[in-house]
Amino acid sequence: MTPFTRFRVFLTVLGASLLAACASPIVTQVSNFNQWPSDTAGASFAFIKPPSSPSQPPPELELATYQGHAQQELEKLGMRKAALGQPARLLVELGWITQPQERSYRQPVYDDRLVFYPPYRNASGQVFPGYWAPSRFGPVYVGDRLVAYTVQFSQINLRVLDTRGSPAGQPRAVFESHAVYEGNAAMPTIAPYLVRAVFDGFPGQNGQIRGVNFDRETGAVIRK
């Protein structure tokens, strides 16, 4: 394969990759840890605020929105939100992290400058002048360069504490999960998917780290 052919193949693959990116799934990675009790059917739950500093409390409306996503998933599992002022067996703590992060990748670099073809004489004696033109061998690969780009890192952290069988005021953790996304979407857009990823296959295998991907068009979990 000539260098020019390799370059054309590279452009073809790059174009296909860009097209595929438009239809690529929403990719999340989830880690779960649990000692989930077997008698939680119909159990009541209530949300508690995540740890924060006095100078930076969690935004109340944003927190309530993400808690609403979690409430829907918990209710699908047969649990119910405790009435206001009533004690709940399960305490749910939800927090999040979102920040831009730098990434980089290696991009091949090609030299496609024109080359000079000197004058020449053909068999019949006719003289042709020199000229500048692209190399007949195509662009020449000269190495790679690092290209930096920025992604939005978003993470939902969710804990469930069980008050039953625990000392007063010392509920024990029975479920902990972290769901991560890296891409272009902002947290308010990606939060519903991260929460759904946390509860996909709930409570899951203890200590498991796995990918949960969503169809970008329908929002459905992609099952292999």
Sine and cosine of phi, psi and omega as CSV:
sin_phi,cos_phi,sin_psi,cos_psi,sin_omega,cos_omega
0.00,0.00,0.80,-0.60,-0.02,-1.00
-0.97,0.25,0.33,-0.94,0.05,-1.00
-0.83,0.56,-0.61,0.79,-0.01,-1.00
-0.91,0.41,-0.63,0.77,0.03,-1.00
-0.90,0.43,-0.66,0.75,0.03,-1.00
-0.88,0.47,-0.62,0.78,0.01,-1.00
-0.90,0.43,-0.66,0.75,0.01,-1.00
-0.91,0.41,-0.63,0.78,0.04,-1.00
-0.89,0.45,-0.65,0.76,0.02,-1.00
-0.87,0.49,-0.70,0.72,0.01,-1.00
-0.90,0.44,-0.62,0.79,0.01,-1.00
-0.90,0.43,-0.71,0.71,0.02,-1.00
-0.91,0.42,-0.65,0.76,0.01,-1.00
-0.88,0.47,-0.70,0.72,0.02,-1.00
-0.89,0.46,-0.65,0.76,0.02,-1.00
-0.91,0.42,-0.60,0.80,0.02,-1.00
-0.91,0.42,-0.65,0.76,0.01,-1.00
-0.91,0.41,-0.63,0.78,0.03,-1.00
-0.92,0.39,-0.65,0.76,0.00,-1.00
-0.91,0.42,-0.56,0.83,-0.02,-1.00
-0.89,0.46,-0.53,0.85,-0.01,-1.00
-0.90,0.43,-0.51,0.86,-0.04,-1.00
-0.94,-0.34,0.25,0.97,-0.07,-1.00
-0.94,0.35,0.47,-0.88,0.01,-1.00
-0.96,0.28,0.25,-0.97,0.15,-0.99
-0.99,0.12,0.89,-0.46,-0.14,-0.99
-0.97,-0.25,0.81,-0.59,0.08,-1.00
-0.79,-0.61,0.40,-0.91,0.08,-1.00
-0.82,-0.57,0.76,-0.66,-0.13,-0.99
-0.83,-0.55,0.69,-0.73,0.15,-0.99
-0.87,-0.49,0.76,-0.65,-0.04,-1.00
-0.84,-0.54,0.64,-0.77,0.12,-0.99
-0.70,-0.71,0.76,-0.64,-0.05,-1.00
-0.43,-0.90,0.45,-0.89,0.25,-0.97
-0.74,-0.67,0.88,0.47,-0.19,-0.98
-0.95,0.32,0.80,-0.61,0.03,-1.00
-0.94,0.33,0.44,-0.90,-0.08,-1.00
-1.00,0.02,-0.08,1.00,-0.10,-0.99
-0.93,-0.38,0.63,0.78,-0.07,-1.00
-0.99,-0.11,0.02,1.00,0.01,-1.00
-0.86,0.51,0.82,-0.57,-0.01,-1.00
0.97,0.23,0.08,1.00,-0.03,-1.00
-0.91,0.40,0.52,-0.86,0.03,-1.00
-1.00,0.04,0.48,-0.88,0.03,-1.00
-0.65,-0.76,0.38,-0.93,0.05,-1.00
-0.57,-0.82,0.46,-0.89,0.00,-1.00
-1.00,-0.04,0.62,-0.79,0.13,-0.99
-0.86,-0.51,0.47,-0.88,-0.05,-1.00
-0.95,0.30,0.61,-0.79,0.05,-1.00
-0.95,0.32,0.35,-0.94,0.04,-1.00
-0.86,0.51,0.61,-0.79,0.03,-1.00
-0.39,-0.92,0.27,-0.96,0.05,-1.00
-1.00,-0.01,0.46,-0.89,0.01,-1.00
-0.84,0.54,-0.49,0.87,-0.03,-1.00
-0.99,0.15,-0.31,0.95,-0.02,-1.00
-0.69,-0.73,0.94,0.34,0.07,-1.00
-0.94,0.33,0.44,-0.90,0.01,-1.00
-0.91,0.42,0.65,-0.76,0.04,-1.00
-0.85,0.52,0.83,-0.56,-0.16,-0.99
-0.90,0.43,-0.72,0.69,-0.05,-1.00
-0.94,0.35,-0.61,0.79,0.04,-1.00
-0.92,0.40,-0.68,0.73,0.03,-1.00
-0.87,0.49,-0.70,0.71,-0.01,-1.00
-0.89,0.46,-0.58,0.81,0.01,-1.00
-0.90,0.43,-0.73,0.68,-0.02,-1.00
-0.93,0.36,-0.58,0.82,0.08,-1.00
-0.90,0.44,-0.55,0.83,0.05,-1.00
-0.88,0.47,-0.63,0.78,0.06,-1.00
-0.89,0.45,-0.68,0.73,-0.01,-1.00
-0.92,0.39,-0.61,0.79,0.02,-1.00
-0.86,0.51,-0.67,0.74,0.01,-1.00
-0.86,0.51,-0.67,0.74,-0.03,-1.00
-0.94,0.35,-0.64,0.77,0.01,-1.00
-0.91,0.42,-0.62,0.78,0.02,-1.00
-0.93,0.37,-0.54,0.84,0.08,-1.00
-0.89,0.46,-0.47,0.88,0.00,-1.00
-1.00,0.07,0.07,1.00,0.08,-1.00
1.00,-0.08,0.09,1.00,0.05,-1.00
-1.00,-0.05,0.26,-0.96,-0.08,-1.00
-0.72,-0.70,0.58,-0.81,0.01,-1.00
-0.97,0.25,0.73,-0.69,-0.01,-1.00
-0.92,0.39,0.60,-0.80,0.05,-1.00
-0.90,0.44,0.48,-0.88,-0.02,-1.00
-0.83,0.56,0.79,-0.62,0.02,-1.00
1.00,0.05,-0.11,0.99,0.01,-1.00
-0.99,-0.14,0.57,-0.82,0.01,-1.00
-0.93,0.37,0.53,-0.85,0.02,-1.00
-0.87,-0.49,0.55,-0.83,0.04,-1.00
-0.96,0.30,-0.70,0.72,-0.08,-1.00
-0.97,-0.26,0.73,-0.69,0.05,-1.00
-0.94,-0.35,0.80,-0.60,-0.10,-1.00
-0.93,-0.37,0.83,-0.56,0.01,-1.00
-0.91,-0.41,0.84,-0.54,-0.03,-1.00
-0.81,-0.58,0.78,-0.62,0.07,-1.00
-0.68,-0.73,0.10,-1.00,-0.03,-1.00
-0.45,-0.89,0.35,-0.94,0.08,-1.00
-0.75,-0.66,0.70,-0.71,0.10,-0.99
-0.55,-0.84,0.76,-0.65,-0.04,-1.00
-0.27,-0.96,0.50,-0.87,0.09,-1.00
-0.96,0.27,0.59,-0.81,0.05,-1.00
-0.70,-0.71,0.56,-0.83,-0.02,-1.00
-1.00,0.05,0.67,-0.74,0.09,-1.00
-0.75,-0.66,0.20,-0.98,0.05,-1.00
-0.49,-0.87,0.37,-0.93,0.09,-1.00
-0.57,-0.82,0.34,-0.94,0.01,-1.00
-1.00,0.00,0.79,-0.61,0.00,-1.00
-0.91,-0.42,0.80,-0.60,0.02,-1.00
-0.92,0.40,0.62,-0.79,-0.01,-1.00
-0.90,-0.43,0.73,-0.68,-0.02,-1.00
-0.85,-0.53,0.63,-0.78,0.08,-1.00
-1.00,-0.09,0.94,-0.35,-0.02,-1.00
-0.90,-0.43,0.48,0.88,0.02,-1.00
-0.92,0.39,0.45,-0.89,0.04,-1.00
-0.93,0.37,0.52,-0.85,0.07,-1.00
-0.89,-0.45,0.44,-0.90,-0.03,-1.00
-1.00,-0.08,0.80,-0.60,0.08,-1.00
-0.98,-0.21,0.88,-0.48,-0.11,-0.99
-0.94,0.34,0.29,-0.96,0.06,-1.00
-0.86,0.51,0.45,-0.89,0.05,-1.00
-0.50,-0.86,0.32,-0.95,0.00,-1.00
-0.89,-0.46,0.73,-0.68,0.02,-1.00
-1.00,0.08,-0.03,-1.00,-0.10,-1.00
-0.89,0.46,-0.45,0.89,-0.03,-1.00
-1.00,0.02,0.01,1.00,0.05,-1.00
1.00,-0.06,0.02,1.00,0.01,-1.00
-0.96,0.26,0.74,-0.68,-0.05,-1.00
-0.99,-0.15,0.73,-0.68,0.04,-1.00
-0.91,-0.42,0.72,-0.69,-0.06,-1.00
-0.95,0.32,0.33,-0.94,0.08,-1.00
-0.94,0.33,0.31,-0.95,-0.03,-1.00
-0.38,-0.93,0.36,-0.93,0.08,-1.00
-0.99,-0.16,0.70,-0.72,-0.03,-1.00
-0.33,-0.94,0.28,-0.96,0.09,-1.00
-0.86,0.50,0.51,-0.86,0.01,-1.00
-0.88,0.48,0.66,-0.75,0.03,-1.00
-0.92,0.39,-0.25,0.97,0.03,-1.00
-1.00,-0.06,0.00,1.00,0.00,-1.00
0.99,0.13,0.06,-1.00,0.02,-1.00
-0.84,0.54,0.54,-0.84,-0.04,-1.00
-0.97,-0.24,0.80,-0.59,0.06,-1.00
-0.94,0.35,0.81,-0.59,-0.05,-1.00
-0.89,-0.46,-0.03,1.00,0.02,-1.00
0.66,-0.75,-0.22,-0.98,-0.01,-1.00
-0.87,-0.49,0.36,-0.93,0.13,-0.99
-0.73,-0.69,0.51,-0.86,0.03,-1.00
-0.99,0.12,0.79,-0.61,0.03,-1.00
-0.92,-0.39,0.86,-0.52,-0.01,-1.00
-1.00,0.00,0.56,-0.83,0.09,-1.00
-0.51,-0.86,0.26,-0.96,-0.07,-1.00
-0.91,-0.41,0.70,-0.71,0.11,-0.99
-0.87,-0.49,0.38,-0.93,0.08,-1.00
-1.00,-0.09,0.90,-0.43,0.04,-1.00
-1.00,0.00,0.81,-0.58,0.00,-1.00
-0.74,-0.68,0.68,-0.73,-0.02,-1.00
-0.62,-0.79,0.76,-0.65,0.13,-0.99
-0.97,-0.23,0.76,-0.65,0.07,-1.00
-0.91,-0.42,0.79,-0.61,-0.03,-1.00
-0.71,-0.71,0.75,-0.66,0.06,-1.00
-0.81,-0.59,0.58,-0.81,0.12,-0.99
-0.85,-0.52,0.80,-0.60,0.00,-1.00
-0.94,-0.35,0.63,-0.77,-0.02,-1.00
-0.95,-0.32,0.83,-0.56,0.00,-1.00
-1.00,0.06,-0.32,0.95,-0.04,-1.00
-0.96,0.27,0.74,-0.67,0.03,-1.00
0.97,0.25,0.14,0.99,0.00,-1.00
-0.95,-0.32,0.47,-0.88,0.09,-1.00
-0.84,0.54,0.51,-0.86,-0.01,-1.00
-0.82,0.57,0.78,-0.62,0.03,-1.00
0.98,0.22,0.12,0.99,-0.01,-1.00
-0.74,-0.67,0.87,0.48,0.02,-1.00
-0.88,0.47,0.54,-0.84,-0.05,-1.00
-0.99,-0.16,0.55,-0.84,0.02,-1.00
-0.96,0.28,0.76,-0.65,0.03,-1.00
-0.87,-0.49,-0.16,0.99,0.02,-1.00
-0.41,-0.91,0.76,-0.65,0.08,-1.00
-0.68,-0.73,0.71,-0.70,-0.03,-1.00
-0.54,-0.84,0.54,-0.84,0.06,-1.00
-0.74,-0.67,0.82,-0.58,0.03,-1.00
-0.88,-0.47,0.76,-0.65,-0.13,-0.99
-0.84,-0.54,0.61,-0.79,0.09,-1.00
-0.69,-0.72,0.65,-0.76,0.12,-0.99
-0.78,-0.63,0.83,-0.57,-0.02,-1.00
0.07,-1.00,-0.53,-0.85,-0.05,-1.00
-0.98,-0.19,-0.25,0.97,-0.09,-1.00
-0.97,0.23,0.61,-0.79,0.05,-1.00
-0.99,0.16,0.32,-0.95,-0.07,-1.00
-0.81,0.58,-0.73,0.69,-0.01,-1.00
-0.85,0.53,-0.51,0.86,0.01,-1.00
-0.98,0.20,-0.63,0.77,-0.12,-0.99
-1.00,-0.02,-0.28,0.96,-0.06,-1.00
-0.82,0.57,-0.69,0.72,0.01,-1.00
-0.85,0.52,-0.59,0.81,0.01,-1.00
-0.95,0.32,-0.64,0.77,0.01,-1.00
-0.90,0.43,-0.66,0.75,0.02,-1.00
-0.92,0.40,-0.67,0.74,0.04,-1.00
-0.89,0.45,-0.59,0.80,0.03,-1.00
-0.90,0.44,-0.63,0.77,0.03,-1.00
-0.85,0.52,-0.66,0.75,-0.10,-0.99
-1.00,-0.09,0.00,1.00,0.03,-1.00
-0.92,0.38,0.84,-0.54,-0.03,-1.00
0.94,0.35,0.40,0.92,-0.08,-1.00
-0.81,0.59,0.62,-0.78,-0.08,1.00
-0.99,0.12,-0.11,0.99,0.05,-1.00
0.98,0.19,0.02,-1.00,0.01,-1.00
-0.99,0.16,0.72,-0.69,-0.02,-1.00
-0.89,0.45,0.74,-0.67,0.03,-1.00
0.98,0.19,0.20,0.98,-0.05,-1.00
-1.00,0.08,0.67,-0.75,0.16,-0.99
-0.88,-0.47,0.82,-0.57,-0.07,-1.00
-0.50,-0.87,0.31,-0.95,0.06,-1.00
-1.00,-0.04,0.66,-0.75,0.12,-0.99
-0.81,-0.59,0.91,-0.42,-0.09,-1.00
-0.93,-0.37,0.55,-0.84,-0.05,-1.00
-0.85,-0.53,0.61,-0.79,0.10,-0.99
-0.93,0.38,0.80,-0.59,-0.08,-1.00
-0.92,0.40,-0.47,0.88,-0.04,-1.00
-1.00,0.10,-0.71,0.70,-0.10,-0.99
-0.99,-0.17,-0.33,0.94,-0.07,-1.00
0.99,0.17,0.02,1.00,-0.04,-1.00
-0.98,0.21,0.51,-0.86,0.10,-1.00
-0.92,0.40,0.71,-0.70,0.02,-1.00
-1.00,0.08,0.90,-0.44,0.03,-1.00
-0.98,-0.19,0.79,-0.61,0.01,-1.00
-0.99,0.15,0.00,0.00,0.00,0.00
